[in-house]
Structures are given as C-alpha cells and as structure tokens.
C-alpha cells in the first residue's frame, strides 16, 4: 500500500462543469489549490461562490491566477482542463513539461493525433492523462458487460441515442456550436458518450468501418446540431453494427439498447442515472407468434437489474477515487511528486485515444459527404 497523500488540483477556467468536478474533488479528500482564469476578478468570484457552496472556509480558498501560473505552480499536482477543445493542445503539452497530471473534459482534443502527442509526452514522465467521462468509472458499465456475457450469445446490434433540447439561446450562443472553439459540435459533446459506451460494450475493440452524417447545422457559426453515425466491428469474425444519434434540439434522452439473438439489454439513462434512483438496466425478452391469419400474440419479459447506491454523483466521485488509486508519491531531488502507475495510466490514455479516433473518422466521413452534396 502506498503512503497517504493529498492530491492538489489546479483548475483552468470557470466553466459550469467545474462546480460538479470541484464537488467530487472535495468529496474524495483532494483539494483545489489554484484556479486559472483569463479574468482574475471573475475567477475570484467563481472561487468564492463554489467554496461557499462546498463549505470551504475563506482561509483555505485556492489561489487565483493565469493558466500558466496554475501549470507552473509547485502547489499543483494535477490540472483539470475544461476550457474549449481548440485551445487545449499547447496547455496539455505545457502540463507535461512541468510534470503535471491532466484530466481533460470531453471531447478530449481536436484530433486523435493531438492525444497521441500528449500521451507520448506524459508517458516519458510517468504522468496520467485521463478524460472526464464519468460513466466509464461506474459499476453499471461492468455489470452490463457481465450480463451480456451471461446471455451467452454475441451482441449483434447496438442502438444509442443522446439528445437534449438546448433551446434557441443555446443554439445561438453556446460555444459547443462554434466550430472555431468546438469543431465537433454535438458529436464531440453528447456523441462522445455514445461512442465511449459502444467501445465499452465491444471490449474496447476498434471498429472496422465507420460512417457519419451531419443531419443539421444551425446558429451563427453553423455548428453541428444533429449527427448520426454507424460503426461496424469485426471481432474474431463476429460482425456487430452500432448506430448512434446525438443532438442539441430534441427532448432529453440518453438511451441504449444492445441486441443479442435471445434478449436485449436496455438502459434508459446510460450517461447519467436519474436523480433520486439507483442506476438500473433491463434485460428484455420479447416473443411473438401468429396462431392464425388474424390472431397474433406477443409477450414481454422485463427483468430489472439495479446497481445499489450508484448515482450520477457516485460516478463522479468514483472517477476521482480511481485517479487517487493510480497516483503514488515519490521523493526526488526536487522534492515530492506524484507518479502514475504505468498499466492503469496507459489504459485510460489509450481509451481516450480510441474514443477520439472513432469520433475523428465519423466526422471525416460526414464532412466528405457534405462536400459531395454541395458539388
């Protein structure tokens, strides 16, 4: 067992997601020591608001400064980066240069090649890179996979859907629809969850073929509002086809169904368990027959599986617990620093790269189709 330590976290920016992440950091016993913000006054207001909500006394408020000051600080072990995707690349490389671990929001990068560069730089220094996909740390993902194995037949088809209706102001103003800052639009946001869960169900195998389609663009910058895709896997001669739909202009739904020859496994809230309920999934068996030309009968058996004490909050907390499990302190000439366990660190970095690589190919396919349609 490694000796106990307190993980010191720096945060870049004051995005709304930092409220949830800071809560999780605080919950697991880590501490935010530095917040970087382009507007120092806004940064101080953000710190005061979050600390007040979390019950952190004023004498323990983190310092506020620039992005560079956070990355260079000797009081920071890990940097959490939720700033726009297009701005991250030089900052992640700078984190590696200053021996800082990184947790980055999704989508991870502009391209999978950027992720590769980050991982190579961080690997050399035994640093962790992990994306902030909380569902990947849930017990439900593991239990769903175990149930599919118990069914004893291969997964033939996966259908996954994640949408929410942002409304007119969202479409007009949100940075996720500004391709200069977020070039992947809804695919990089809610679509990331879809691709990640598909990869989990496929044992993190890479697909043999992908195709994507931009259904609709909107807003001042014509960002991607609706996207659909199809992903084909060939694993040991078994073909599995996964389809996804994601968007910012339909009702809030994040549903997933995995089909086998005998039953389907259904999740009605695959990304974030419904508040106030334990995470649940269903094994569904539908049967039908016709006793005559006019009489048809159908039956449904639906078996609920509940993952006790798992919620949206627990996914968030478990992610940061896993980060603490991966890191361990060492004494070096310059003082104490945290290193990452090699096997676990590489697994999470590789999973980020795989997810980003699939998104890249989906978007590439869709953009080619758009160009052809415009000719």
Secondary structure, 3 states (H helix, E strand, C coil): CCCCCCCEEEEECCCCHHHHHHHHHHHCCCEEEEEECCCHHHHHHHHHHHHHHHCCCHHHCCEEECHHHHHHCCCCCEEEECCCHHHCHHHHHHHHHCCCEEEECCCCCCCHHHHHHHHHHHHCCCCCEEECCHHHHCHHHHHHHHHHHHHCCCCCEEEEEEEEECHHHHHHHCHHHCCCCCCCHHHHCHHHHHHHHHHHHCCCCCCCEEEEEEEEEECCCCEEEEEEEEEEEEECCEEEEEEEEEECEEEEEEEEEEECCCCEEEECECCCCCCCCCEEEEEEEEEEEECCCCCEEEEEEEEEEEECCCCHHHHHHHHHHHHHHHEEEEEECCEEEEEECHHHHHHHHHHHHHHHHHHHHHHHHHHHHHHHHHC
